[in-house]
Amino acid sequence: MTRIPVNLAGNGYEILIESGALDTAAAPLKSHIENGRAFLITDTNVAARWLEPLEADLHKSGITMTSHVLPAGEQTKSWAVLEQLTDWLLDEGVERSDTLIALGGGVIGDLTGFAASILKRGCHFIQIPTSLLAQVDSSVGGKTAINSRAGKNLIGRFNQPKFVLIDPLVLGTLSDRELRAGYAEVVKYGLINNAPFFKWCEGNGTALLNRDPDALSYAITQSVQAKAGIVAEDEKELSGRRALLNLGHTFGHALEAETGYSNKLVHGEAVAAGMALAFHYSVKRGHCDEADARRVESHLKNSGLPHSLKSASVSASGEQLVQHMLHDKKMTAGNLPFLLANGIGKTFLADDVDLEDVAAFLDNAE
């Protein structure tokens, strides 16, 4: 069992990482459910395995819980589903003192957290992430959002959970593809500012992807500690420190938009390709050695992740991809900051990037 505090003024909370915790989740959850009433939101995939035992455990502990099951997939992060979810909650008589529980991956966590932030001007919510990507990234830090026609996560707000419960054993039922996609976010923490952790990934990534429990627990703990520390320094991405967590995302979100936010390229896969592109673009600008970029590309490739435009099955022109970037929420006064690297573990925010130069780079990228 590992307890990790997220130290935020007025919004602090605890993350509990414990193998097997979901089997007896009522015990750690009960103290965070203010009035003994909760509304659980999940998706069809997660509900099939975890909803019934969790409901039974919560009811046994005296918690009144009502559940709502949504379709699985990125398309659920939409205006239409948000309206459906909030209407259901209001029909059920949700009150400000009630708690919403997000049981699922990043889509369910983002949608539920955003719904909690706007219902009755703010309800409580708890994260129980069931994908590796959600456990190491999206469940921590309070970013909640839905997608729009213009782009990904453009409608949202910061809303910190009251508690996060992470059980590495739930990953045993995750598909190999989703596990690899989540692993991309694990690798990201090494590339940002922890070269020894990236080296650990190179030596232990195969074991993790083979679901070795020790490797999974170590990677989750290291990732969550890293993100919690960055979030505590820059909760709402005002100083630029938190922006480091976006490594690979500017390129990645453009790839997702080009593929229609579909199953053709899931988020973690897009981030993997985006990180490889960020390192190669850093080489082009003279910031990074070619050897480091090739090392990143090689590890992603060996992990079964996209590591280039071709491996991500994206054939759009550089101009087309840059057009997607123009809708990036980080755009300020016509300028889009990019996360680039001086080397592995040496990521920095560049605010002098010319998008025409990015388009030309993408036209010549492999």
C-alpha positions in Angstrom: 0.0 0.0 0.0 1.3 3.4 -1.0 -0.3 6.7 0.0 0.6 9.8 -2.0 -0.6 13.3 -1.0 -1.4 15.9 -3.6 -0.6 19.1 -1.7 -2.9 21.8 -3.0 -4.1 24.8 -0.9 -7.7 24.1 -0.1 -7.9 21.3 -2.7 -5.5 18.7 -1.4 -6.4 15.0 -1.5 -4.8 11.6 -1.2 -4.1 8.9 -3.8 -4.1 5.3 -2.5 -2.3 2.7 -4.5 -3.0 -0.9 -3.3 -3.1 -4.2 -5.1 -6.5 -5.8 -4.6 -8.1 -2.6 -3.2 -11.1 -2.7 -5.5 -12.2 -6.0 -3.9 -12.7 -4.1 -0.6 -13.1 -0.6 -1.9 -15.9 0.5 0.5 -13.4 0.7 3.5 -11.2 3.5 2.0 -14.1 5.1 0.1 -16.5 5.5 3.0 -14.7 8.3 4.8 -14.7 10.3 1.6 -18.4 10.0 0.9 -19.9 12.8 2.9 -23.5 11.9 3.3 -23.4 8.2 2.6 -24.8 8.6 -0.9 -23.0 8.1 -4.1 -23.6 8.0 -7.9 -21.3 5.7 -9.8 -20.6 6.3 -13.5 -18.8 3.6 -15.5 -18.8 2.2 -19.1 -20.0 -1.1 -20.6 -16.6 -2.7 -20.6 -15.7 -1.9 -17.0 -19.3 -2.6 -15.7 -19.1 -6.2 -17.0 -16.3 -7.1 -14.7 -16.3 -4.7 -11.7 -19.7 -3.0 -11.2 -21.6 -5.8 -9.5 -18.9 -6.7 -6.8 -18.3 -3.0 -6.1 -22.0 -2.2 -5.8 -22.3 -5.1 -3.3 -19.4 -4.0 -1.3 -20.6 -0.4 -1.0 -24.1 -1.4 -0.1 -22.8 -3.8 2.5 -21.0 -0.9 4.1 -24.1 1.2 4.3 -23.4 3.5 1.3 -26.4 4.2 -0.8 -25.3 3.9 -4.4 -27.0 4.3 -7.8 -25.1 3.4 -11.0 -25.2 4.6 -14.6 -23.5 2.7 -17.4 -22.3 4.6 -20.5 -20.9 3.4 -23.9 -17.2 2.7 -23.9 -14.9 4.8 -26.2 -13.7 8.3 -26.8 -17.0 9.3 -28.4 -18.6 9.3 -24.9 -16.6 12.5 -24.1 -19.2 14.6 -25.9 -21.9 17.3 -25.3 -24.6 14.8 -26.0 -23.4 12.3 -23.4 -22.7 15.0 -20.9 -26.3 16.2 -21.3 -27.6 12.7 -20.9 -25.5 12.1 -17.8 -26.4 15.4 -16.0 -30.1 14.9 -16.9 -30.0 11.4 -15.3 -28.3 12.7 -12.2 -30.8 15.6 -11.8 -33.7 13.1 -12.3 -32.1 11.0 -9.5 -32.2 14.1 -7.2 -28.4 14.7 -7.0 -27.4 17.2 -4.3 -24.3 19.2 -3.8 -23.3 17.1 -0.8 -23.5 13.9 -2.9 -20.4 12.2 -4.4 -19.9 11.0 -8.0 -17.6 8.0 -8.4 -15.8 7.6 -11.8 -15.1 3.9 -12.3 -13.2 3.6 -15.6 -10.5 4.9 -17.8 -9.7 8.4 -18.8 -12.9 9.0 -20.7 -15.2 8.2 -17.8 -12.9 10.1 -15.4 -12.8 13.2 -17.5 -16.6 13.2 -18.2 -17.6 12.5 -14.6 -15.2 15.1 -13.2 -16.5 17.7 -15.5 -20.2 16.8 -14.7 -19.4 17.1 -11.0 -17.9 20.5 -11.5 -21.0 22.0 -13.1 -23.9 20.1 -11.3 -25.5 22.3 -8.7 -22.3 24.5 -9.1 -20.2 21.7 -7.8 -20.5 18.1 -6.4 -17.8 15.9 -4.9 -16.2 13.2 -7.0 -13.8 10.3 -6.6 -11.6 8.6 -9.2 -11.2 4.9 -9.4 -9.2 4.5 -12.6 -9.2 1.1 -14.3 -6.8 1.7 -17.2 -3.0 2.2 -16.9 -3.3 5.5 -18.7 -5.9 6.8 -16.2 -3.9 5.4 -13.2 -0.7 7.1 -14.1 -2.0 10.3 -15.7 -5.6 11.4 -16.2 -7.0 10.5 -12.7 -4.4 12.8 -11.0 -4.4 16.6 -11.3 -8.0 17.6 -11.7 -8.1 18.2 -15.5 -11.7 17.4 -16.6 -13.2 17.9 -20.0 -15.2 16.8 -23.0 -14.3 17.0 -26.7 -15.9 19.3 -29.3 -15.9 19.4 -33.1 -13.0 21.8 -32.9 -10.7 19.5 -30.9 -9.9 17.4 -27.9 -10.6 18.6 -24.3 -11.6 22.1 -25.3 -14.6 22.2 -23.1 -13.6 21.7 -19.5 -12.2 23.0 -16.2 -9.9 22.1 -13.3 -11.8 20.1 -10.7 -9.8 18.2 -8.1 -11.2 14.9 -6.9 -11.7 14.2 -3.2 -9.8 10.9 -3.4 -8.2 8.6 -5.9 -8.1 4.8 -5.5 -5.7 2.9 -7.7 -5.7 -0.9 -7.8 -2.9 -2.2 -10.2 -4.6 -5.7 -10.3 -7.6 -4.4 -12.3 -5.2 -4.0 -15.2 -5.2 -7.8 -15.5 -8.4 -7.5 -17.6 -7.2 -4.6 -19.7 -6.5 -5.4 -23.4 -2.9 -5.5 -24.5 -3.5 -2.5 -26.7 -4.8 -0.3 -23.9 -2.0 -1.4 -21.6 0.5 -0.4 -24.2 -1.3 2.9 -24.7 -1.1 3.6 -21.0 2.6 2.7 -21.0 3.3 5.6 -23.3 2.3 8.0 -20.5 4.7 6.1 -18.1 7.5 6.6 -20.5 6.6 10.3 -20.7 7.7 10.8 -17.0 11.1 9.5 -17.8 11.5 11.7 -20.9 10.3 14.9 -19.1 12.8 15.1 -16.2 13.9 11.7 -15.0 16.4 10.0 -17.3 17.1 7.2 -14.8 13.4 6.3 -14.9 13.5 6.2 -18.7 16.4 3.8 -18.4 14.3 1.7 -16.0 11.6 1.6 -18.6 14.1 0.4 -21.2 15.1 -2.5 -18.9 11.7 -3.3 -17.5 9.1 -2.2 -20.1 8.7 -5.7 -21.4 8.0 -7.1 -17.9 5.5 -4.4 -17.3 3.7 -5.1 -20.6 3.7 -8.8 -19.7 1.8 -7.6 -16.5 4.5 -8.3 -14.0 2.9 -7.0 -10.8 6.1 -5.6 -9.3 6.9 -3.7 -12.5 3.4 -2.4 -12.8 3.3 -1.2 -9.1 6.7 0.5 -9.4 5.8 2.3 -12.6 2.5 3.4 -11.3 3.9 4.7 -8.1 6.8 6.5 -9.8 4.5 8.1 -12.3 1.9 9.2 -9.8 4.5 10.7 -7.5 6.0 12.6 -10.4 2.7 14.0 -11.5 1.5 14.8 -8.0 4.7 16.8 -7.4 4.3 18.8 -10.6 0.6 19.5 -10.0 1.4 20.7 -6.5 3.8 23.3 -7.9 1.4 24.4 -10.7 -2.2 23.3 -10.2 -3.7 25.2 -13.1 -0.8 25.4 -15.5 -0.1 29.0 -14.8 3.7 29.0 -14.3 4.5 26.7 -17.1 5.8 23.9 -14.9 2.7 21.8 -15.4 2.9 22.2 -19.1 5.8 19.7 -19.1 3.2 17.0 -18.7 2.0 17.8 -22.2 5.1 16.3 -23.9 4.0 14.7 -27.1 0.4 16.0 -26.8 0.5 18.9 -29.2 1.6 16.5 -32.0 -0.5 13.7 -30.6 -3.7 15.7 -30.4 -3.3 16.7 -34.1 -2.9 13.0 -35.0 -6.0 12.1 -33.0 -8.0 14.8 -34.7 -6.8 13.7 -38.1 -8.1 10.1 -37.3 -11.4 11.4 -36.0 -10.8 10.6 -32.3 -11.5 7.0 -33.2 -10.3 3.5 -32.5 -7.8 4.0 -35.4 -5.5 5.7 -33.0 -6.2 5.8 -29.2 -4.9 8.6 -27.0 -1.8 6.9 -25.6 -0.7 5.7 -29.1 -1.0 9.3 -30.4 1.1 10.6 -27.4 3.7 7.9 -28.2 4.0 9.1 -31.8 3.8 12.7 -30.6 6.8 12.2 -28.3 8.9 10.7 -31.0 8.0 13.6 -33.3 8.8 16.1 -30.5 12.3 14.6 -30.1 13.0 14.5 -33.8 11.8 18.1 -34.2 14.1 19.0 -31.3 16.9 17.5 -33.3 15.9 19.6 -36.3 16.1 22.7 -34.2 19.5 21.8 -32.8 18.3 21.2 -29.3 18.9 17.4 -29.0 21.3 14.8 -30.2 20.0 12.4 -32.9 21.1 9.5 -30.8 18.6 10.5 -28.0 15.7 10.8 -30.5 16.6 7.4 -32.0 16.7 5.9 -28.5 13.2 7.2 -27.8 11.9 6.0 -31.1 13.5 2.6 -30.6 12.0 2.0 -27.2 8.5 3.0 -28.3 8.8 0.7 -31.4 10.1 -2.2 -29.2 7.1 -1.6 -26.9 4.7 -2.0 -29.8 3.7 1.7 -29.9 3.5 4.1 -32.8 6.8 6.0 -33.2 6.3 7.9 -36.4 3.5 9.2 -38.7 3.7 6.0 -40.8 3.4 3.7 -37.8 0.5 5.8 -36.6 -1.2 5.3 -40.0 -1.4 9.1 -40.6 -0.6 10.3 -44.1 -1.9 13.9 -43.9 0.2 16.8 -45.0 2.0 19.0 -42.5 -0.4 21.8 -43.3 -3.4 19.6 -42.5 -1.9 18.6 -39.1 -0.9 22.1 -38.2 -4.5 23.2 -38.9 -5.6 20.9 -36.1 -3.0 22.4 -33.9 -4.6 25.9 -34.3 -7.4 24.7 -32.1 -5.1 23.6 -29.3 -6.2 25.1 -26.0 -2.7 26.2 -25.2 -2.7 28.7 -28.1 -2.2 32.2 -26.8 -2.2 35.4 -28.9 -1.6 33.3 -32.0 1.4 31.5 -30.5 1.4 27.8 -29.7 4.1 26.7 -27.1 5.7 23.3 -27.9 7.3 20.8 -25.5 10.7 20.1 -26.9 13.9 18.4 -25.4 17.5 19.1 -24.9 17.9 15.4 -24.4 16.3 12.5 -22.5 15.0 13.9 -19.2 15.5 17.4 -20.3 12.2 18.7 -21.6 11.5 22.4 -21.9 8.7 24.7 -23.1 9.5 26.5 -26.4 7.4 29.6 -27.2 9.2 30.6 -30.4 8.0 27.8 -32.7 6.9 28.8 -36.2 4.0 26.6 -37.3 5.1 26.8 -40.9 8.4 25.3 -39.8 6.4 22.5 -38.0 4.4 21.9 -41.2 7.6 21.5 -43.2 9.1 19.2 -40.6 6.0 17.0 -40.7 6.0 16.9 -44.5 9.5 15.4 -44.3 8.9 13.2 -41.2 9.0 9.4 -41.6 
